[in-house]
Amino acid sequence: MKQSPSTPLPPPDERRRLREAQSLTQAQVAARVGVARETVRSWETGRTTPRGRKRDAYAKLLAELATEKNEQDEKEQKEQKDPKEVTAGQDPAPVAIDLRSDALTPAQAFDALYAFCAPALVRQTYLLTGRRELARESVERAFQLAWQSWPEVALDRDPAGWVRATAYECALSPWHRLRPRYRHPEPPPADATDRALMDVLLKLPPPHRRTLLLYDGVGLDLPDTAAETEASTPATANRLLHARAAIAERLPELSDPAELHRRLATLASTERLRAAQPPAVRHGSERRARFWTRAAIAFTVALIGTTSLTLRSAPTHYEPPVAPGSDVRGVPKRVAPGPLSEAESKLREKLREESARGPERLQPTLP
């Protein structure tokens, strides 16, 4: 199909990046263009190409998003050059920033990624676990690991996906059940419909819950969901179908995927979950790294000291072991005394009957 020069379309990856740069969901883009969310997903993955009036509307929307992104980039560069002009207390707009840019220091790139991903990721992790504090801890731990491996994360094709996968793994770790504070459930959402949806979500198996959240909540396509959950595409599709069927059985009004996506977004937005500030996360990661480094050094020193003590106290020459005992022949065996003969018995009786004043032969006297 020939494309009209008046309405050029960027590549599929660029379409998705422009949408995420303005913090728009696929459902919001679909509503502005006038199509279904699945159609926008197909356009962003390159499976289908928009045509006719839908194509013109979609191209016009992408052009507006690109213009807004360029304006935000220029504003951000100006603020970096003139930091005094930044309004005190104003939160930066969550924009997608090229982490490989030489204009940003590692700390600035990390803070930009954190500001862009952390607020939404905390809400997603809450849907995954049903625990507010655990969601915050998991996201903070994921970003701490990201800061420790920042060169690798900065060069990753999808840094946000790297952090999201790490946060989900931390949140679903089975070791949390051993912590005393997590043995008791947290207060459920205030709204009855939200409580019902959260109850159904928490009863799903963790792999099914994670797949449903990535596909119907975050808006990833099936191959990306399969890659992030480390499963095959057919297995991911089966998990998604089973999760949707379980939710539709308990909540028939959520049998429509679009309605389920809307309810998930509503449930996540009703909880006021705040993430820590980026400098606090970076400093916490550095303190944690220093602690484990010192612990490793202390363990190594103790191991070296134990080895040195063992070498010093070990014998310096060979000492042959004591030979095992051997049998000595020719020695008669010890025999227990047998019964007395008749003469010996009479003699014993006679000696017992004699008094102490008996004959001298029985009681010798001193001279």
C-alpha contacts under 8 A as a table, 3 or more apart, distances in Angstrom:
res1	aa1	res2	aa2	distance
3	Q	7	T	7.55
3	Q	8	P	7.02
4	S	7	T	5.66
4	S	8	P	6.73
5	P	8	P	5.77
7	T	55	R	7.81
7	T	56	D	5.95
7	T	59	A	5.87
7	T	60	K	7.32
8	P	59	A	6.53
9	L	59	A	5.67
9	L	62	L	7.89
10	P	14	E	5.96
10	P	15	R	6.25
11	P	14	E	5.29
11	P	15	R	6.38
11	P	46	G	7.99
12	P	15	R	5.08
12	P	16	R	6.53
12	P	43	W	6.63
12	P	44	E	4.60
12	P	45	T	5.69
12	P	46	G	5.40
13	D	16	R	5.34
13	D	17	R	6.24
13	D	44	E	6.45
13	D	45	T	7.19
14	E	17	R	4.92
14	E	18	L	6.05
15	R	18	L	5.30
15	R	19	R	6.36
15	R	44	E	5.90
15	R	62	L	6.93
16	R	19	R	5.15
16	R	20	E	6.22
16	R	44	E	5.61
17	R	20	E	5.16
17	R	21	A	5.96
17	R	96	A	7.52
18	L	21	A	5.04
18	L	22	Q	6.73
18	L	62	L	6.98
18	L	65	L	6.05
18	L	66	A	6.33
18	L	69	K	7.53
19	R	22	Q	5.60
19	R	23	S	6.50
19	R	24	L	5.44
19	R	25	T	7.21
19	R	26	Q	7.90
19	R	29	V	7.82
19	R	62	L	7.83
19	R	65	L	7.10
20	E	23	S	4.80
20	E	24	L	5.76
20	E	25	T	7.36
20	E	95	V	7.71
20	E	96	A	6.94
21	A	24	L	7.68
21	A	69	K	6.89
21	A	94	P	7.32
21	A	95	V	4.69
21	A	96	A	4.61
22	Q	65	L	7.04
22	Q	69	K	7.35
22	Q	94	P	7.41
22	Q	95	V	6.25
22	Q	96	A	7.95
23	S	94	P	7.07
23	S	95	V	7.39
24	L	28	Q	6.16
24	L	29	V	6.83
25	T	28	Q	5.23
25	T	29	V	6.47
25	T	219	G	7.54
26	Q	29	V	5.15
26	Q	30	A	6.03
26	Q	37	R	5.71
26	Q	40	V	6.25
26	Q	41	R	6.86
26	Q	219	G	6.82
27	A	30	A	4.98
27	A	31	A	6.13
27	A	36	A	7.46
27	A	37	R	5.01
28	Q	31	A	5.11
28	Q	32	R	6.36
29	V	32	R	5.17
29	V	33	V	6.20
29	V	37	R	7.84
29	V	40	V	7.34
30	A	33	V	5.16
30	A	34	G	5.64
30	A	35	V	4.99
30	A	36	A	5.58
30	A	37	R	5.30
30	A	39	T	7.64
30	A	40	V	6.10
31	A	34	G	5.04
31	A	35	V	6.45
31	A	36	A	7.50
33	V	54	K	6.64
33	V	57	A	5.89
33	V	58	Y	5.98
33	V	61	L	7.83
34	G	54	K	7.59
35	V	39	T	6.48
35	V	40	V	7.43
35	V	54	K	7.91
36	A	39	T	5.28
36	A	40	V	6.84
37	R	40	V	5.23
37	R	41	R	6.33
37	R	258	A	7.39
38	E	41	R	4.95
38	E	42	S	6.24
39	T	42	S	5.09
39	T	43	W	6.27
40	V	43	W	4.99
40	V	44	E	6.21
41	R	44	E	5.19
41	R	45	T	6.29
41	R	219	G	7.78
41	R	220	L	7.96
41	R	221	D	6.82
42	S	45	T	5.21
42	S	46	G	6.06
42	S	47	R	5.21
42	S	48	T	5.57
42	S	49	T	7.96
43	W	46	G	5.18
43	W	47	R	6.33
43	W	48	T	5.42
43	W	49	T	5.80
43	W	50	P	6.93
44	E	47	R	7.87
45	T	48	T	7.90
45	T	221	D	7.63
46	G	49	T	6.83
49	T	55	R	7.95
50	P	54	K	6.12
50	P	55	R	4.58
50	P	58	Y	7.74
51	R	54	K	5.86
51	R	55	R	4.68
51	R	56	D	7.75
52	G	55	R	5.34
52	G	56	D	6.62
53	R	56	D	5.05
53	R	57	A	6.16
54	K	57	A	5.13
54	K	58	Y	5.98
55	R	58	Y	5.06
55	R	59	A	5.98
56	D	59	A	5.13
56	D	60	K	6.06
57	A	60	K	5.13
57	A	61	L	6.20
58	Y	61	L	5.11
58	Y	62	L	6.22
59	A	62	L	5.13
59	A	63	A	6.15
60	K	63	A	5.08
60	K	64	E	6.32
61	L	64	E	5.11
61	L	65	L	6.25
62	L	65	L	4.96
62	L	66	A	6.09
63	A	66	A	5.06
63	A	67	T	6.20
64	E	67	T	5.09
64	E	68	E	6.20
65	L	68	E	5.10
65	L	69	K	6.08
66	A	69	K	5.05
66	A	70	N	6.19
67	T	70	N	5.17
67	T	71	E	6.27
68	E	71	E	5.11
68	E	72	Q	6.17
69	K	72	Q	5.06
69	K	73	D	6.11
69	K	95	V	7.66
70	N	73	D	5.03
70	N	74	E	6.17
71	E	74	E	5.15
71	E	75	K	6.14
72	Q	75	K	5.00
72	Q	76	E	6.05
72	Q	95	V	7.84
73	D	76	E	5.05
73	D	77	Q	6.14
74	E	77	Q	5.14
74	E	78	K	6.15
75	K	78	K	5.06
75	K	79	E	6.21
76	E	79	E	5.03
76	E	80	Q	6.23
77	Q	80	Q	5.07
77	Q	81	K	6.32
78	K	81	K	5.12
78	K	82	D	6.02
79	E	82	D	4.98
79	E	83	P	5.19
79	E	84	K	7.90
79	E	85	E	6.68
79	E	86	V	6.19
80	Q	83	P	5.54
82	D	85	E	5.86
82	D	86	V	7.70
83	P	86	V	5.63
86	V	90	Q	7.80
87	T	90	Q	5.71
92	P	115	A	7.69
93	A	116	F	7.99
94	P	112	A	7.71
94	P	115	A	6.11
94	P	116	F	4.50
95	V	112	A	7.88
95	V	116	F	6.17
96	A	113	L	7.64
96	A	116	F	6.98
97	I	109	A	7.62
97	I	112	A	6.97
97	I	113	L	7.44
98	D	101	S	5.64
99	L	104	L	7.50
99	L	109	A	5.49
99	L	110	F	7.95
99	L	154	A	5.50
99	L	155	L	7.49
100	R	154	A	6.27
100	R	155	L	6.55
101	S	104	L	5.98
102	D	105	T	7.29
104	L	107	A	7.94
104	L	108	Q	5.75
104	L	109	A	5.86
105	T	108	Q	5.16
105	T	109	A	6.17
106	P	109	A	5.15
106	P	110	F	6.05
106	P	150	W	7.67
107	A	110	F	5.09
107	A	111	D	6.09
108	Q	111	D	5.09
108	Q	112	A	6.13
109	A	112	A	5.09
109	A	113	L	6.25
110	F	113	L	5.15
110	F	114	Y	6.08
110	F	147	W	7.24
110	F	150	W	7.97
110	F	278	P	7.79
111	D	114	Y	5.00
111	D	115	A	6.03
111	D	278	P	5.44
111	D	279	P	7.59
112	A	115	A	5.18
112	A	116	F	6.14
113	L	116	F	5.11
113	L	117	C	6.06
113	L	118	A	7.96
113	L	159	P	7.99
113	L	160	A	7.35
114	Y	117	C	5.32
114	Y	118	A	5.21
114	Y	143	F	7.51
114	Y	278	P	6.40
115	A	118	A	5.94
115	A	119	P	7.25
115	A	278	P	7.50
116	F	119	P	7.45
117	C	120	A	5.87
117	C	121	L	5.88
117	C	160	A	6.58
118	A	121	L	4.97
118	A	122	V	6.06
118	A	139	V	6.93
118	A	275	A	6.47
119	P	122	V	5.46
119	P	123	R	6.77
119	P	273	L	7.57
119	P	274	R	6.54
119	P	275	A	6.11
120	A	123	R	5.26
120	A	124	Q	6.28
121	L	124	Q	4.97
121	L	125	T	6.06
121	L	139	V	6.91
121	L	164	R	6.88
122	V	125	T	5.15
122	V	126	Y	6.19
122	V	135	A	5.54
122	V	136	R	5.80
122	V	139	V	6.18
122	V	273	L	6.81
122	V	274	R	7.55
122	V	275	A	6.97
123	R	126	Y	5.03
123	R	127	L	6.52
123	R	135	A	7.48
123	R	268	A	5.20
123	R	269	S	7.16
123	R	271	E	7.52
123	R	273	L	6.69
124	Q	127	L	5.20
124	Q	128	L	6.41
124	Q	213	L	7.58
124	Q	217	G	7.91
124	Q	218	V	7.99
124	Q	268	A	6.70
125	T	128	L	4.81
125	T	129	T	6.21
125	T	130	G	7.98
125	T	135	A	5.06
125	T	138	S	7.79
125	T	139	V	7.70
125	T	167	A	7.46
125	T	168	Y	6.65
125	T	171	A	7.06
126	Y	129	T	5.26
126	Y	130	G	5.06
126	Y	131	R	5.69
126	Y	132	R	5.72
126	Y	134	L	7.72
126	Y	135	A	5.15
126	Y	268	A	7.44
127	L	130	G	5.53
127	L	198	M	7.22
127	L	201	L	7.65
127	L	213	L	7.81
127	L	267	L	7.99
127	L	268	A	6.70
128	L	168	Y	7.77
128	L	171	A	7.75
128	L	201	L	7.72
128	L	202	L	7.53
128	L	209	R	6.74
128	L	210	R	6.64
128	L	213	L	7.39
129	T	134	L	7.55
129	T	135	A	7.11
129	T	171	A	6.75
129	T	172	L	7.27
129	T	202	L	7.04
130	G	186	E	7.74
130	G	198	M	7.07
130	G	202	L	7.00
131	R	134	L	5.38
131	R	135	A	6.15
131	R	185	P	7.91
131	R	186	E	6.30
132	R	135	A	5.16
132	R	136	R	6.48
132	R	186	E	7.98
132	R	273	L	7.13
133	E	136	R	5.20
133	E	137	E	6.16
134	L	137	E	5.02
134	L	138	S	5.96
134	L	171	A	6.72
135	A	138	S	5.22
135	A	139	V	6.25
135	A	171	A	6.68
136	R	139	V	5.34
136	R	140	E	6.09
136	R	273	L	7.81
136	R	274	R	7.66
136	R	275	A	6.21
137	E	140	E	5.11
137	E	141	R	5.98
138	S	141	R	5.07
138	S	142	A	6.08
138	S	167	A	5.18
138	S	168	Y	7.39
138	S	170	C	5.43
138	S	171	A	5.38
139	V	142	A	5.04
139	V	143	F	6.31
139	V	163	V	7.97
139	V	164	R	7.94
139	V	167	A	5.10
140	E	143	F	5.26
140	E	144	Q	6.17
140	E	275	A	7.64
140	E	276	A	7.43
140	E	281	V	6.45
141	R	144	Q	4.95
141	R	145	L	6.27
141	R	167	A	7.16
141	R	170	C	7.61
142	A	145	L	5.21
142	A	146	A	6.17
142	A	163	V	5.78
142	A	164	R	7.67
142	A	166	T	5.36
142	A	167	A	4.91
142	A	170	C	7.38
143	F	146	A	4.70
143	F	147	W	6.10
143	F	163	V	6.45
143	F	281	V	7.09
144	Q	147	W	5.13
144	Q	148	Q	6.32
144	Q	281	V	6.18
144	Q	282	R	6.42
144	Q	284	G	7.17
144	Q	285	S	4.68
145	L	148	Q	5.05
145	L	149	S	6.25
145	L	285	S	7.17
146	A	149	S	5.11
146	A	150	W	5.45
146	A	153	V	6.28
146	A	163	V	6.74
147	W	150	W	4.69
147	W	282	R	6.61
147	W	285	S	6.91
148	Q	285	S	6.87
148	Q	286	E	7.66
148	Q	289	A	7.73
149	S	152	E	5.61
149	S	153	V	6.26
150	W	153	V	4.90
150	W	154	A	5.75
151	P	154	A	5.27
151	P	155	L	6.39
152	E	155	L	5.43
152	E	156	D	6.25
153	V	156	D	5.04
153	V	159	P	5.64
153	V	162	W	7.14
154	A	159	P	6.49
155	L	159	P	7.80
156	D	159	P	5.50
156	D	162	W	7.75
158	D	161	G	5.25
158	D	162	W	6.40
159	P	162	W	4.96
159	P	163	V	6.35
160	A	163	V	5.26
160	A	164	R	6.05
161	G	164	R	4.91
161	G	165	A	6.00
161	G	228	E	7.75
162	W	165	A	5.38
162	W	166	T	6.32
163	V	166	T	5.12
163	V	167	A	6.08
164	R	167	A	5.10
164	R	168	Y	6.16
165	A	168	Y	5.19
165	A	169	E	6.22
165	A	228	E	6.47
165	A	229	T	7.87
166	T	169	E	5.11
166	T	170	C	6.23
167	A	170	C	5.12
167	A	171	A	6.09
168	Y	171	A	5.03
168	Y	172	L	6.10
168	Y	210	R	7.97
169	E	172	L	5.29
169	E	173	S	6.13
170	C	173	S	5.32
172	L	206	P	7.27
173	S	176	H	6.22
174	P	177	R	6.09
175	W	178	L	5.66
175	W	179	R	7.48
176	H	179	R	5.46
176	H	182	Y	6.75
177	R	180	P	7.75
177	R	182	Y	6.11
177	R	183	R	6.32
178	L	182	Y	7.63
178	L	183	R	7.56
179	R	182	Y	5.62
179	R	183	R	6.87
180	P	183	R	5.49
181	R	184	H	6.70
182	Y	185	P	6.95
188	P	195	R	6.10
189	P	192	A	7.52
189	P	194	D	6.09
189	P	195	R	5.38
189	P	271	E	7.83
190	A	194	D	7.41
190	A	195	R	7.13
191	D	194	D	5.25
191	D	195	R	6.21
192	A	195	R	5.02
192	A	196	A	6.25
193	T	196	A	5.10
193	T	197	L	6.29
194	D	197	L	5.15
194	D	198	M	6.08
194	D	267	L	6.00
195	R	198	M	5.13
195	R	199	D	6.01
196	A	199	D	5.13
196	A	200	V	6.34
197	L	200	V	5.20
197	L	201	L	6.20
197	L	247	I	7.96
197	L	251	L	7.73
198	M	201	L	5.01
198	M	202	L	6.16
199	D	202	L	5.32
199	D	203	K	6.40
200	V	203	K	5.25
200	V	204	L	6.70
200	V	246	A	7.82
200	V	247	I	6.32
200	V	250	R	7.29
201	L	204	L	5.45
201	L	209	R	6.44
201	L	247	I	7.64
202	L	205	P	7.76
202	L	209	R	7.65
204	L	208	H	6.26
204	L	209	R	5.67
204	L	243	A	6.85
204	L	246	A	7.77
205	P	208	H	5.35
205	P	209	R	6.07
206	P	209	R	4.99
206	P	210	R	6.00
207	P	210	R	5.18
207	P	211	T	6.15
207	P	229	T	7.75
207	P	239	R	7.40
208	H	211	T	5.13
208	H	212	L	6.11
208	H	239	R	5.06
208	H	240	L	6.36
208	H	242	H	7.49
208	H	243	A	5.74
209	R	212	L	5.19
209	R	213	L	6.14
209	R	243	A	6.89
210	R	213	L	5.15
210	R	214	L	6.18
210	R	229	T	7.77
211	T	214	L	5.24
211	T	215	Y	6.10
211	T	225	T	6.60
211	T	226	A	7.99
211	T	229	T	7.21
211	T	236	T	6.86
211	T	239	R	6.79
211	T	240	L	6.12
212	L	215	Y	5.28
212	L	216	D	5.58
212	L	217	G	6.93
212	L	239	R	7.84
212	L	240	L	5.61
212	L	243	A	6.57
212	L	244	R	7.61
213	L	216	D	5.54
213	L	217	G	4.52
213	L	218	V	6.29
214	L	217	G	5.46
214	L	218	V	4.81
214	L	219	G	6.18
214	L	220	L	5.85
214	L	225	T	6.23
215	Y	218	V	5.98
215	Y	219	G	4.95
215	Y	220	L	4.96
215	Y	221	D	6.20
215	Y	222	L	6.92
215	Y	225	T	6.49
215	Y	240	L	7.98
216	D	219	G	5.50
216	D	220	L	7.67
216	D	257	P	7.02
216	D	260	L	7.20
216	D	261	H	5.31
217	G	261	H	5.60
217	G	264	L	6.16
217	G	265	A	6.84
220	L	224	D	6.06
220	L	225	T	5.97
221	D	224	D	5.51
221	D	225	T	6.10
222	L	225	T	5.03
222	L	226	A	6.07
222	L	233	T	6.68
222	L	236	T	7.25
222	L	237	A	7.19
223	P	226	A	5.03
223	P	227	A	6.13
223	P	233	T	6.00
224	D	227	A	5.02
224	D	228	E	6.13
225	T	228	E	5.21
225	T	229	T	6.14
225	T	236	T	7.32
226	A	229	T	5.25
226	A	230	E	5.85
226	A	231	A	5.04
226	A	232	S	5.71
226	A	233	T	5.35
226	A	235	A	8.00
226	A	236	T	5.57
227	A	230	E	5.00
227	A	231	A	6.39
227	A	232	S	7.54
228	E	231	A	7.88
231	A	235	A	6.34
231	A	236	T	6.29
232	S	235	A	5.24
232	S	236	T	6.13
233	T	236	T	5.03
233	T	237	A	6.17
234	P	237	A	5.04
234	P	238	N	6.23
235	A	238	N	5.11
235	A	239	R	6.23
236	T	239	R	5.08
236	T	240	L	6.20
237	A	240	L	5.09
237	A	241	L	6.18
238	N	241	L	5.11
238	N	242	H	6.11
239	R	242	H	5.22
239	R	243	A	6.07
240	L	243	A	5.13
240	L	244	R	6.13
241	L	244	R	5.18
241	L	245	A	6.06
242	H	245	A	5.03
242	H	246	A	6.13
243	A	246	A	5.16
243	A	247	I	6.30
244	R	247	I	5.16
244	R	248	A	6.01
244	R	255	S	7.07
245	A	248	A	5.04
245	A	249	E	6.03
245	A	255	S	7.68
246	A	249	E	5.19
246	A	250	R	6.58
247	I	250	R	5.34
247	I	251	L	5.66
247	I	252	P	7.45
247	I	254	L	7.01
247	I	255	S	7.38
248	A	251	L	4.88
248	A	252	P	4.50
248	A	253	E	7.06
248	A	254	L	5.72
248	A	255	S	4.78
249	E	252	P	5.88
251	L	254	L	5.75
251	L	255	S	7.49
252	P	255	S	5.53
253	E	256	D	7.29
253	E	259	E	7.92
254	L	257	P	7.02
254	L	259	E	5.80
254	L	260	L	5.10
255	S	259	E	7.60
255	S	260	L	7.14
256	D	259	E	5.33
256	D	260	L	6.24
257	P	260	L	4.93
257	P	261	H	6.09
258	A	261	H	5.11
258	A	262	R	6.31
259	E	262	R	5.04
259	E	263	R	6.16
260	L	263	R	5.12
260	L	264	L	6.12
261	H	264	L	5.19
261	H	265	A	6.27
262	R	265	A	5.18
262	R	266	T	6.14
263	R	266	T	4.92
263	R	267	L	6.00
264	L	267	L	5.13
264	L	268	A	6.18
265	A	268	A	5.21
265	A	269	S	6.14
266	T	269	S	5.17
266	T	270	T	6.21
267	L	270	T	5.45
267	L	271	E	7.17
268	A	271	E	5.97
269	S	272	R	7.22
276	A	280	A	6.70
276	A	281	V	6.84
277	Q	280	A	5.45
277	Q	281	V	6.56
278	P	281	V	5.12
278	P	282	R	6.23
279	P	282	R	5.07
279	P	283	H	6.04
280	A	283	H	5.16
280	A	284	G	5.95
281	V	284	G	5.03
281	V	285	S	6.11
282	R	285	S	5.10
282	R	286	E	6.27
283	H	286	E	5.03
283	H	287	R	6.12
284	G	287	R	5.08
284	G	288	R	6.08
285	S	288	R	5.10
285	S	289	A	6.11
286	E	289	A	5.01
286	E	290	R	6.12
287	R	290	R	5.07
287	R	291	F	6.10
288	R	291	F	5.08
288	R	292	W	6.31
289	A	292	W	5.34
289	A	293	T	6.05
290	R	293	T	4.99
290	R	294	R	6.08
291	F	294	R	5.24
291	F	295	A	6.10
292	W	295	A	4.86
292	W	296	A	6.03
293	T	296	A	5.11
293	T	297	I	6.22
294	R	297	I	4.98
294	R	298	A	6.05
295	A	298	A	5.08
295	A	299	F	6.11
296	A	299	F	5.10
296	A	300	T	6.11
297	I	300	T	5.05
297	I	301	V	6.14
298	A	301	V	5.09
298	A	302	A	6.14
299	F	302	A	5.10
299	F	303	L	6.09
300	T	303	L	5.04
300	T	304	I	6.13
301	V	304	I	5.06
301	V	305	G	6.10
302	A	305	G	5.03
302	A	306	T	6.09
303	L	306	T	5.14
303	L	307	T	6.14
304	I	307	T	5.10
304	I	308	S	6.11
305	G	308	S	5.06
305	G	309	L	6.13
306	T	309	L	5.15
306	T	310	T	6.14
307	T	310	T	5.08
307	T	311	L	6.20
308	S	311	L	5.11
308	S	312	R	6.11
309	L	312	R	5.06
309	L	313	S	6.08
310	T	313	S	5.33
310	T	314	A	5.91
311	L	314	A	5.27
315	P	318	Y	7.41
328	V	331	V	7.04
340	L	344	E	5.83
340	L	345	S	6.11
341	S	344	E	5.22
341	S	345	S	6.16
342	E	345	S	5.10
342	E	346	K	6.31
343	A	346	K	5.14
343	A	347	L	6.22
344	E	347	L	5.09
344	E	348	R	6.19
345	S	348	R	5.16
345	S	349	E	6.31
346	K	349	E	5.13
346	K	350	K	6.17
347	L	350	K	5.07
347	L	351	L	6.21
348	R	351	L	5.22
348	R	352	R	6.27
349	E	352	R	5.16
349	E	353	E	6.27
350	K	353	E	5.15
350	K	354	E	6.39
351	L	354	E	5.39
352	R	355	S	7.79
354	E	358	G	6.16
355	S	358	G	5.39
356	A	363	Q	6.94
357	R	363	Q	7.40
358	G	362	L	6.47
358	G	363	Q	6.86
359	P	362	L	5.46
359	P	363	Q	6.53
360	E	363	Q	4.77
360	E	364	P	4.98
360	E	365	T	6.97
361	R	364	P	5.92
